[in-house]
Amino acid sequence: MLFRIDTFEMEGTTVVQVKGQLVGEGVAELERALQGVKAPLVVDLAFLRTADAEGIKILRSIVEDGGELRNASPYVQLLLNREK
């Protein structure tokens, strides 16, 4: 599995699970999946293995727009915390 997105509702929150590698076309696929998603939004990164610069950019934009990132691995957290 290179990349997969699962979306579901849980206790009034939209949860988007991102799995695999958020690179290349996967970034555009995530953008499409997020269109029209109602708030509050949680993006679960428990199964995200890696992300390229564009993938990290979209994850940061989710937070800037009021969404929440959860369960990022230490590696993904390091990528998110690097200088922009």
N, C-alpha and C positions, 0 to 999 in steps of 0.2 A: 504494500500500500504506500503510494507516494504521498497522497493527500486525501483527506475526507472531512466533510463537515456534517454534523448532525445538529438539528435544531429541535428544541422541545420546550414546553412550558412546565414550570415547576413552582408551585406556590405563588402564582401571579408574576413570576419573573420569566423572561425569555432567556433560555440558556443555549448558547452556541458552543458546541464542542469542536475544537480544531485538532485534527489528528494527523500525524506524519510530518511532512516537510512543507512549510509555508514559503514556497519559492515560485518564481515564474508565474505561470498561469493560475496557480493556486491563490495568489494575491487577488487577482481579478475575480476569481470564483468566490472568495470570502466577501469582497465588496458587494457582489450581486446578492449573496445570501443575507447580508446585513440590511439591504434596502427594504424599507417598510417594516422592519422589526420594531415592535413596540417596546417602550421602556417599562420597567427597568430591564437593562441588558447585562448579562453576565457571560463572559467568554471564558470557557473552561479550557485551560492549556495543559492539562495533566498528560495528554498523549501527544503533545507537540514535541517533536524531536529537535527541529532546528528551523530557522527562518533567515531569509536573506534581508538585505537592507530595506527593500520595499515591504516585505512582510513585517519587519519591526516597525516601520513607519505607520502601517495601517493599525497595528496593535496599539501604538502610542496614541493615534488619533481616536481610537475607541475610548480610551481613558479621558482624553481631552474633551470628548463629547458627552461625558458623564457615565460611560459604561465602566464595568469592573472586570479586571482580569483576575482569574483565580487559578491556583494549582500549577503555576509555572515551575518547571524544574530549575535547579540552580543555574544550569547553563543558559536556559532561555531568560531567566531573570538577569543574568549577567549581560546578555545581549540588549535587553530592554534598558538597563541602567547605564550603558555606555553613552559617551557624549554623542549628541545628535549631530 
